[in-house]
Amino acid sequence: MEEPIMVYKQWCSEWLNCYVKSQVKERTYEKYCHLAKAHILPELGEYHLNELSTAVLQQFVNTKMYQGYASATIHGMISLLKLSLVKAVELDIIDKEYSNYLTRPKQQLKRVECFSIYEQRKLENFIVFIDKPKYFGVLLTLYTGIRLGELLALEWSDLDMRKCVIKVSKSCHDSWGESGYVKVIDTPKTHTSQRIIPMPKQLVPYLKVMRRNAESKYVIPGRTDYGSGVRTYQRFFEKMLLDLGIAHKGFHSLRHTFATRALECGMDVKTLSEILGHANPTITLNRYAHSMFDHKTSMMNRVGKLLRR
C-alpha cells in the first residue's frame, strides 16, 4: 500500500529549509516564511500535495482577491506556491502542478510620487543650512537616486571624490534580532544594482567637509558604529518633512524625484536605467512614462518650430 503524499504545510517547511534558505538572501527567505505562515498555510496547509488542483488554487486566489489584498501581494503568494510545487514535481513527489492555469489579478503599477520643485528646494535649503551629516543623506539621494538600503550601507571607502563616483556594492536592511531590530549588511537588490554612480561635482565640497569630520566609517552616521538603521532613518525623514510642513511621502520618493528631474533635464532612459540599477531600460520607461510627458511636449514643440508661418 502506497504511503499518502505529505500535506502541503510539511512540504512547504521542508522546501523552505532545504531548498530555499541557502539559495536566497536572508531577507527573501524571511519574506517567503511570512507569506507562507500568514497567508498560505492557514488555508492550504492541510491539503495533500496531489489535492492542490487548479480549482483549489483558484479558490484560494479568488478568496484573497475578495479580501482586498493588493495584486502584488497575491502574485507573491502564487509565486511561492508555484516555486514550491515545481520543486515537488522535480523531485517526483507529485506528477504535476497547476499554478500555470490560474486566473490572476491584474498587476497595477504603483503610483510614482515625487517632490515638486518647490518642495525639493525647501528640502535642499534646509539641509545646507542645518549642515549635519545625517541630513545630507537626503541630498545625496536627490542627486544620485540611490536606494535607502544602499545609502545607509555606504562607507567612505566607496566614494572616490577625485573621480566623482560612488561604488554601490552592498545594501542593508533591518532584521529582528534577540534585542530588537538590527542592521544587516547584504549584497544589493539585484546583480544590476551593483554599479558605479557618477555624482554631480557640486556634491563633492560638502562630502569633503563631512569626511574630514567623520567619526564613523559610514557616510551616514548613526548612534552606533554600525551607522544608521533603515527604520530609524525613515522615521527621521518623516519628522523632517513634518517640521518643514511638506506633505508626507516615503523616502523612496526621493529616488523617484531624482529620476523625474533627470528626465526633465533631458537624460536618456538607457543612462538613467543604469544609474538607478534597473535590470533594463523597459523597467525605467514603464515606471516613469508619466514623468516624461512634459519632456515629450517640449521636444514636440521644438520640432514644431520647423514649421514656418
LOBAPA-553516 format. One record per residue (C-alpha): residue number from 1; x, y, z. Coordinates in steps of 0.2 Angstrom, whole numbers, plus 5000, padded with zeros to 4 digits. Each point is the difference from the previous one (the first is absolute). Layout:
N
n NUM, x X, y Y, z Z
...
//
This chain:
309
n 1, x 5000, y 5000, z 5000
n 2, x 5007, y 5017, z 4995
n 3, x 5003, y 5013, z 5013
n 4, x 4989, y 5015, z 4999
n 5, x 5009, y 5016, z 4992
n 6, x 5005, y 5012, z 5014
n 7, x 4989, y 5015, z 5003
n 8, x 5005, y 5017, z 4994
n 9, x 5005, y 5008, z 5016
n 10, x 5013, y 4985, z 5003
n 11, x 5007, y 5002, z 4982
n 12, x 5000, y 5019, z 5001
n 13, x 5011, y 5000, z 5016
n 14, x 5012, y 4987, z 4992
n 15, x 5001, y 5010, z 4984
n 16, x 5004, y 5016, z 5009
n 17, x 5013, y 4993, z 5011
n 18, x 5008, y 4988, z 4988
n 19, x 4999, y 5008, z 4983
n 20, x 4997, y 5019, z 5003
n 21, x 5009, y 5006, z 5016
n 22, x 5018, y 4997, z 4993
n 23, x 4996, y 5006, z 4983
n 24, x 4992, y 5018, z 5003
n 25, x 5004, y 5015, z 5010
n 26, x 4994, y 4999, z 5019
n 27, x 4988, y 5014, z 4996
n 28, x 4992, y 4990, z 4986
n 29, x 4999, y 4984, z 5011
n 30, x 4991, y 5010, z 5014
n 31, x 4988, y 5007, z 4987
n 32, x 4996, y 4983, z 4994
n 33, x 4997, y 4993, z 5018
n 34, x 4989, y 5014, z 5004
n 35, x 4989, y 4998, z 4984
n 36, x 4999, y 4981, z 5003
n 37, x 4996, y 5002, z 5019
n 38, x 4988, y 5015, z 4999
n 39, x 4991, y 4997, z 4984
n 40, x 5002, y 4983, z 4992
n 41, x 5002, y 4986, z 5013
n 42, x 4984, y 5005, z 5010
n 43, x 4989, y 4996, z 4984
n 44, x 5011, y 4988, z 4990
n 45, x 5011, y 4992, z 5014
n 46, x 4989, y 4984, z 5003
n 47, x 4998, y 4996, z 4982
n 48, x 5010, y 4985, z 4993
n 49, x 5011, y 5006, z 4986
n 50, x 4991, y 4990, z 4987
n 51, x 4984, y 5008, z 5005
n 52, x 5006, y 5018, z 4995
n 53, x 4991, y 5000, z 4984
n 54, x 4996, y 5015, z 4989
n 55, x 4983, y 5002, z 5008
n 56, x 5007, y 5000, z 5018
n 57, x 5014, y 5012, z 4996
n 58, x 4988, y 5011, z 4990
n 59, x 4988, y 5001, z 5015
n 60, x 5014, y 5005, z 5011
n 61, x 5005, y 5014, z 4988
n 62, x 4982, y 5006, z 4998
n 63, x 4998, y 5000, z 5019
n 64, x 5015, y 5011, z 5002
n 65, x 4994, y 5012, z 4986
n 66, x 4983, y 5001, z 5009
n 67, x 5009, y 5004, z 5016
n 68, x 5007, y 5015, z 4992
n 69, x 5019, y 4995, z 5000
n 70, x 5011, y 5010, z 4988
n 71, x 5003, y 4992, z 4983
n 72, x 5019, y 5000, z 5004
n 73, x 4997, y 4991, z 5016
n 74, x 4989, y 4987, z 4991
n 75, x 5013, y 4997, z 4986
n 76, x 5013, y 4998, z 5014
n 77, x 4989, y 4986, z 5008
n 78, x 4998, y 4991, z 4983
n 79, x 5018, y 5002, z 4996
n 80, x 5005, y 4991, z 5016
n 81, x 4987, y 4986, z 4997
n 82, x 5006, y 4998, z 4982
n 83, x 5019, y 4999, z 5006
n 84, x 4996, y 4987, z 5014
n 85, x 4989, y 4989, z 4989
n 86, x 5012, y 5000, z 4985
n 87, x 5013, y 4994, z 5012
n 88, x 4989, y 4986, z 5005
n 89, x 4997, y 4995, z 4982
n 90, x 5019, y 5000, z 4997
n 91, x 5002, y 4989, z 5015
n 92, x 4986, y 4988, z 4994
n 93, x 4990, y 5003, z 5015
n 94, x 4985, y 5005, z 4989
n 95, x 4997, y 4998, z 4982
n 96, x 4994, y 5017, z 4995
n 97, x 4997, y 5017, z 5007
n 98, x 4986, y 5012, z 4994
n 99, x 5005, y 5018, z 5004
n 100, x 5003, y 5004, z 4982
n 101, x 4981, y 4998, z 4997
n 102, x 4995, y 5013, z 5013
n 103, x 4990, y 5016, z 4996
n 104, x 5010, y 5014, z 5009
n 105, x 4996, y 5017, z 5005
n 106, x 5007, y 5014, z 4988
n 107, x 5016, y 5007, z 5007
n 108, x 4999, y 5019, z 5003
n 109, x 5015, y 5011, z 4999
n 110, x 5002, y 5010, z 5016
n 111, x 4997, y 5018, z 4998
n 112, x 5017, y 5009, z 4999
n 113, x 5000, y 5014, z 5013
n 114, x 5013, y 5013, z 4999
n 115, x 5004, y 5017, z 5008
n 116, x 4996, y 5016, z 4990
n 117, x 5013, y 5012, z 4996
n 118, x 4995, y 5012, z 5014
n 119, x 5000, y 4985, z 5013
n 120, x 5017, y 4995, z 4993
n 121, x 5007, y 5017, z 5002
n 122, x 4993, y 5001, z 5018
n 123, x 5008, y 4984, z 5004
n 124, x 5017, y 5005, z 4993
n 125, x 5000, y 5017, z 5008
n 126, x 4997, y 4993, z 5017
n 127, x 5013, y 4986, z 4998
n 128, x 5014, y 5012, z 4995
n 129, x 4995, y 5012, z 5014
n 130, x 4999, y 4987, z 5014
n 131, x 5017, y 4993, z 4994
n 132, x 4999, y 4983, z 5008
n 133, x 5006, y 4984, z 4993
n 134, x 4985, y 4990, z 5004
n 135, x 4989, y 5012, z 4989
n 136, x 5012, y 4999, z 4985
n 137, x 4994, y 4983, z 4996
n 138, x 4984, y 5008, z 4994
n 139, x 5010, y 5011, z 4988
n 140, x 5011, y 4986, z 4994
n 141, x 4984, y 4990, z 4996
n 142, x 4992, y 5015, z 4990
n 143, x 5016, y 5001, z 4989
n 144, x 5004, y 4982, z 4998
n 145, x 4984, y 4990, z 5001
n 146, x 5008, y 4988, z 5012
n 147, x 4989, y 4988, z 5010
n 148, x 4998, y 5002, z 5019
n 149, x 5008, y 4983, z 5004
n 150, x 5015, y 5005, z 4988
n 151, x 5002, y 5017, z 5008
n 152, x 5001, y 4994, z 5018
n 153, x 5012, y 4986, z 4995
n 154, x 5012, y 5013, z 4991
n 155, x 5017, y 5001, z 5008
n 156, x 5013, y 5014, z 4996
n 157, x 5010, y 4987, z 4991
n 158, x 4986, y 4999, z 4987
n 159, x 5002, y 5018, z 4995
n 160, x 5013, y 5006, z 4988
n 161, x 4999, y 5019, z 5002
n 162, x 5014, y 5003, z 4987
n 163, x 4991, y 4991, z 4987
n 164, x 4983, y 5005, z 5006
n 165, x 4993, y 4982, z 5001
n 166, x 4991, y 4989, z 5013
n 167, x 5002, y 4981, z 5000
n 168, x 4984, y 4991, z 5005
n 169, x 5005, y 4983, z 5005
n 170, x 4989, y 4996, z 5015
n 171, x 4984, y 5004, z 5008
n 172, x 4992, y 4999, z 5017
n 173, x 4983, y 4996, z 5008
n 174, x 4993, y 4998, z 5018
n 175, x 4998, y 4983, z 5007
n 176, x 4992, y 4994, z 5016
n 177, x 5013, y 4994, z 5012
n 178, x 5000, y 4995, z 5019
n 179, x 5001, y 5018, z 5006
n 180, x 4989, y 5008, z 4986
n 181, x 5004, y 5006, z 4983
n 182, x 5017, y 4998, z 4994
n 183, x 5009, y 5007, z 4984
n 184, x 5005, y 4986, z 4988
n 185, x 5012, y 5004, z 4986
n 186, x 4997, y 4990, z 4984
n 187, x 5003, y 5000, z 4981
n 188, x 4989, y 5012, z 4990
n 189, x 4982, y 4997, z 4994
n 190, x 5006, y 4992, z 4984
n 191, x 5015, y 4997, z 4990
n 192, x 4997, y 5016, z 4990
n 193, x 4999, y 5009, z 5016
n 194, x 5019, y 4998, z 5002
n 195, x 5005, y 5016, z 4991
n 196, x 5011, y 5015, z 4998
n 197, x 4990, y 5016, z 5002
n 198, x 5008, y 5017, z 4994
n 199, x 4995, y 5013, z 5012
n 200, x 4998, y 5019, z 4996
n 201, x 5016, y 5009, z 5004
n 202, x 4990, y 5013, z 5010
n 203, x 4998, y 4986, z 5014
n 204, x 5019, y 4998, z 5002
n 205, x 5004, y 5015, z 5011
n 206, x 4986, y 4995, z 5013
n 207, x 5007, y 4982, z 5000
n 208, x 5018, y 5006, z 5003
n 209, x 4995, y 5010, z 5015
n 210, x 4990, y 4985, z 5007
n 211, x 5014, y 4988, z 4997
n 212, x 5012, y 5011, z 5009
n 213, x 4989, y 5000, z 5015
n 214, x 4994, y 4982, z 4999
n 215, x 5000, y 4989, z 5015
n 216, x 4993, y 4985, z 4992
n 217, x 5004, y 4990, z 4985
n 218, x 4983, y 5002, z 4993
n 219, x 4995, y 5016, z 4990
n 220, x 4984, y 5001, z 5009
n 221, x 5004, y 4998, z 5019
n 222, x 4989, y 4993, z 5013
n 223, x 5000, y 4998, z 5019
n 224, x 5011, y 4985, z 4999
n 225, x 5015, y 4994, z 4990
n 226, x 4988, y 4992, z 4988
n 227, x 4993, y 5016, z 4993
n 228, x 4982, y 5004, z 4999
n 229, x 4987, y 4986, z 4998
n 230, x 4986, y 5001, z 4987
n 231, x 4985, y 5002, z 5011
n 232, x 5009, y 5013, z 5010
n 233, x 5005, y 5010, z 4985
n 234, x 4982, y 4999, z 4993
n 235, x 4993, y 5007, z 5016
n 236, x 5013, y 5014, z 5000
n 237, x 4995, y 5004, z 4982
n 238, x 4981, y 5000, z 5004
n 239, x 5003, y 5012, z 5015
n 240, x 5011, y 5011, z 4988
n 241, x 4985, y 5002, z 4988
n 242, x 4988, y 5003, z 5014
n 243, x 5012, y 5014, z 5007
n 244, x 5001, y 5008, z 4983
n 245, x 4981, y 4999, z 4997
n 246, x 5002, y 4989, z 4984
n 247, x 4987, y 4987, z 4997
n 248, x 5005, y 4982, z 5005
n 249, x 5009, y 4989, z 4987
n 250, x 5010, y 4985, z 5003
n 251, x 5019, y 5001, z 4998
n 252, x 5000, y 4991, z 4984
n 253, x 4991, y 5015, z 4993
n 254, x 5017, y 5009, z 5000
n 255, x 5006, y 4987, z 4987
n 256, x 4985, y 5003, z 4990
n 257, x 5003, y 5018, z 5001
n 258, x 5018, y 4998, z 4993
n 259, x 4994, y 4990, z 4986
n 260, x 4987, y 5012, z 4995
n 261, x 5012, y 5015, z 5001
n 262, x 5012, y 4990, z 4990
n 263, x 4987, y 4997, z 4986
n 264, x 4995, y 5018, z 5001
n 265, x 5018, y 5005, z 4997
n 266, x 5001, y 4990, z 4984
n 267, x 5009, y 4984, z 5007
n 268, x 4998, y 4985, z 4988
n 269, x 4990, y 4985, z 5008
n 270, x 5015, y 4988, z 4997
n 271, x 5012, y 5011, z 5010
n 272, x 4986, y 5002, z 5014
n 273, x 4997, y 4982, z 5000
n 274, x 5018, y 4996, z 5004
n 275, x 5002, y 5013, z 5013
n 276, x 4984, y 4994, z 5009
n 277, x 5006, y 4982, z 4999
n 278, x 4985, y 4994, z 4990
n 279, x 5001, y 4983, z 4991
n 280, x 4996, y 5008, z 4984
n 281, x 4994, y 5017, z 4993
n 282, x 4982, y 4993, z 4997
n 283, x 4998, y 5000, z 5019
n 284, x 5005, y 5018, z 5001
n 285, x 4988, y 5005, z 4985
n 286, x 4985, y 4991, z 5008
n 287, x 5003, y 5008, z 5017
n 288, x 5003, y 5018, z 4994
n 289, x 4990, y 5001, z 4984
n 290, x 4989, y 5013, z 5008
n 291, x 5015, y 5010, z 5006
n 292, x 5006, y 5002, z 4982
n 293, x 4984, y 5008, z 4993
n 294, x 5006, y 5018, z 5003
n 295, x 5017, y 4995, z 4992
n 296, x 4991, y 4993, z 4985
n 297, x 4989, y 5015, z 4998
n 298, x 5016, y 5011, z 5001
n 299, x 5008, y 4989, z 4986
n 300, x 4984, y 5001, z 4989
n 301, x 5000, y 5019, z 5002
n 302, x 5018, y 5000, z 4994
n 303, x 4996, y 4990, z 4985
n 304, x 4985, y 5011, z 4997
n 305, x 5011, y 5015, z 4998
n 306, x 5005, y 4993, z 4983
n 307, x 4983, y 5005, z 4994
n 308, x 5002, y 5017, z 4992
n 309, x 4985, y 5012, z 5000
//
